[in-house]
Amino acid sequence: MHQTAREFLIRTVPNASNLKFEISHKAHGVITTTWVKYLWLCFTGPRMRDNFSKIRGWSPSDFRAYAVYLNEWPLVGYILCYIKDHLDLCGPNKDVSDLLITLTTQLANNHASYFLGSFLNFRFGHNYGNPFPFNEYQETSENVQYSTLNAAAELKLHDVVQALLLTCAQDAPHAQRKTPLIISAQKGLVGVTQLLLDQDLKTDTKDDFGRTALHYAAENGDETIVRLLVTKGANKTIIDNSKEVPLHLAVKKL
């Protein structure tokens, strides 16, 4: 049994850990195709087009509504986490590549989905020549992405938070080993930071620069997030690769 399928089944089906089966290259292709179509329905379907794609000036209520909408698609986070594994295992597959090209091109054409298209292009662009267009939606995409993430945290929509954190990371988990907690602290996402800390995550994990979430919060002068981290036991004396502790970075902001 493929590990990602096993993890999902164990969470949802009694005694699923005893199941055994093999997944062929063809099956991986079918799984990838199905998942791409699921993302397609979520981010380009009628409700997306009618309610979010046409918004130009997003309000707090729009971000909340978007977070609630994404919460109705519970597989998005799981797909974004594991789709590359299945794509790699299905081998060269023109049909899947063509489907990804078409999807990412469509995602690039509105504010509400541009961030996802950018993420998918980063993960898979090397497979089909980086066709993702950089256009006028790129500039406002990050605001939609992070504001929706904040709204999801305020509404305690854990699945949406996890999914959006994956898209925020881009190359961080691969090149810099930034954890979701580090990303949320670095970006000043108070609600997300609190939500992650409520899960009793390790506060002192370092990225490739030797920095923890507390280093970034201190560097930003973000007193609220600093207090949240310290209250949860974050180590104030950890030294990063530049031989600096969080306090050093905070002083530089003065």
Secondary structure, DSSP 4 states (H G I P E B T S, - for coil): --HHHHHHHHHHSTTGGG------HHHHHHHHHHHHHHHHHHHHSHHHHHHTTT-SS--HHHHHHHHHHHHT-TTHHHHHHHHHHHHHHT-S-HHHHHHHHHHHHHHTTSTTTHHHHHHHHHHHHHHHT------TTHHHHHHHHHHHHHHHHHTT-HHHHHHHHHHHHTTIIIII---HHHHHHHTT-HHHHHHHHTTT--S----TTS--HHHHHHHHT-HHHHHHHHHTT--TT---TTS--HHHHHHHT-
